[in-house]
Amino acid sequence: MNQQRVKRILVACGTAIATSTLVAVRIKEEMAKRGINVETRQCKATEITSQAQDVDLIVSTTPVPSGLNKPVIQTLAFLTGIGKEDVLNQIEKILKEM
């Protein structure tokens, strides 16, 4: 497998404490299984605009501001389990296309 650069994902939730930590850990584990090296960073939803400059993808459990010029996935799948595999496939597809 060729050496690919680490993909950066910004994970946002309301408070940047429990929910974003859970989502970040799950994304990192699942992408590792798929051979994609990711680095995650967490923030509050209100910090997305200031934190998004150097990331490849934003995953949020809350609505995000428009006009970020980054791919955004807004989902509760990691909390509910509903549609989680679809979201992981979507994340994988976005990261592999970069």
Kinemage of the C-alpha trace (Angstrom):
@kinemage 1
@onewidth
@group {chain A} dominant
@subgroup {mainchain}
@vectorlist {calphas} color= white
{ca met a 1} P 0.000 0.000 0.000
{ca asn a 2} L 1.374 3.385 -0.938
{ca gln a 3} L 2.047 5.889 1.783
{ca gln a 4} L -0.766 8.400 1.858
{ca arg a 5} L -0.915 11.563 3.865
{ca val a 6} L -2.902 11.607 7.068
{ca lys a 7} L -6.446 12.858 6.476
{ca arg a 8} L -7.693 15.417 8.974
{ca ile a 9} L -11.252 15.301 10.270
{ca leu a 10} L -12.871 17.948 12.431
{ca val a 11} L -15.551 16.430 14.679
{ca ala a 12} L -18.051 18.880 16.122
{ca cys a 13} L -20.867 18.653 18.642
{ca gly a 14} L -22.606 21.042 20.968
{ca thr a 15} L -19.988 21.139 23.726
{ca ala a 16} L -16.902 19.328 22.294
{ca ile a 17} L -16.868 16.935 25.238
{ca ala a 18} L -18.546 13.523 25.236
{ca thr a 19} L -20.306 13.239 21.887
{ca ser a 20} L -17.466 14.463 19.690
{ca thr a 21} L -15.022 12.234 21.586
{ca leu a 22} L -17.173 9.175 20.928
{ca val a 23} L -17.605 10.042 17.240
{ca ala a 24} L -13.896 10.840 16.766
{ca val a 25} L -12.780 7.538 18.321
{ca arg a 26} L -15.220 5.495 16.232
{ca ile a 27} L -14.236 7.226 12.983
{ca lys a 28} L -10.544 6.735 13.707
{ca glu a 29} L -11.003 3.030 14.507
{ca glu a 30} L -13.189 2.332 11.489
{ca met a 31} L -10.982 4.210 9.015
{ca ala a 32} L -7.919 2.362 10.362
{ca lys a 33} L -9.689 -0.923 9.554
{ca arg a 34} L -10.156 0.398 6.016
{ca gly a 35} L -6.507 1.387 5.665
{ca ile a 36} L -7.052 5.140 5.941
{ca asn a 37} L -4.892 7.012 8.430
{ca val a 38} L -6.898 9.815 10.020
{ca glu a 39} L -6.240 12.456 12.616
{ca thr a 40} L -9.264 13.855 14.410
{ca arg a 41} L -9.754 17.111 16.215
{ca gln a 42} L -12.818 18.030 18.225
{ca cys a 43} L -14.567 21.360 18.601
{ca lys a 44} L -17.834 22.952 19.627
{ca ala a 45} L -20.310 23.623 16.844
{ca thr a 46} L -19.765 27.343 17.402
{ca glu a 47} L -16.026 26.897 16.672
{ca ile a 48} L -16.357 25.113 13.330
{ca thr a 49} L -15.695 28.161 11.171
{ca ser a 50} L -12.476 29.042 13.002
{ca gln a 51} L -11.267 25.416 13.189
{ca ala a 52} L -12.049 24.230 9.638
{ca gln a 53} L -9.220 25.768 7.596
{ca asp a 54} L -6.742 22.879 7.644
{ca val a 55} L -9.095 19.883 7.716
{ca asp a 56} L -10.220 17.577 4.918
{ca leu a 57} L -13.673 16.770 6.277
{ca ile a 58} L -16.096 17.994 8.922
{ca val a 59} L -18.325 15.533 10.776
{ca ser a 60} L -20.890 17.131 13.050
{ca thr a 61} L -23.783 16.022 15.228
{ca thr a 62} L -25.305 19.510 15.007
{ca pro a 63} L -26.065 21.906 12.119
{ca val a 64} L -22.989 23.606 10.667
{ca pro a 65} L -22.547 27.049 9.101
{ca ser a 66} L -22.796 27.214 5.326
{ca gly a 67} L -19.979 28.340 3.042
{ca leu a 68} L -17.166 26.310 4.626
{ca asn a 69} L -15.767 24.989 1.298
{ca lys a 70} L -15.209 21.605 2.955
{ca pro a 71} L -17.152 18.374 2.739
{ca val a 72} L -19.557 18.182 5.695
{ca ile a 73} L -21.378 15.172 7.080
{ca gln a 74} L -24.035 15.998 9.642
{ca thr a 75} L -25.137 12.797 11.356
{ca leu a 76} L -26.387 11.201 14.531
{ca ala a 77} L -25.544 7.713 13.234
{ca phe a 78} L -22.681 7.210 15.698
{ca leu a 79} L -25.059 7.885 18.581
{ca thr a 80} L -28.106 5.997 17.352
{ca gly a 81} L -26.375 3.281 15.352
{ca ile a 82} L -28.900 3.866 12.557
{ca gly a 83} L -27.162 4.267 9.213
{ca lys a 84} L -23.697 4.123 10.782
{ca glu a 85} L -22.239 1.861 8.095
{ca asp a 86} L -23.567 4.176 5.362
{ca val a 87} L -21.938 7.179 7.043
{ca leu a 88} L -18.631 5.314 7.416
{ca asn a 89} L -18.761 4.409 3.717
{ca gln a 90} L -19.449 8.044 2.879
{ca ile a 91} L -16.474 9.180 4.993
{ca glu a 92} L -14.240 6.588 3.346
{ca lys a 93} L -15.331 7.683 -0.142
{ca ile a 94} L -14.695 11.377 0.568
{ca leu a 95} L -11.246 10.710 2.044
{ca lys a 96} L -10.183 8.369 -0.769
{ca glu a 97} L -11.168 10.917 -3.415
{ca met a 98} L -8.772 13.516 -1.953
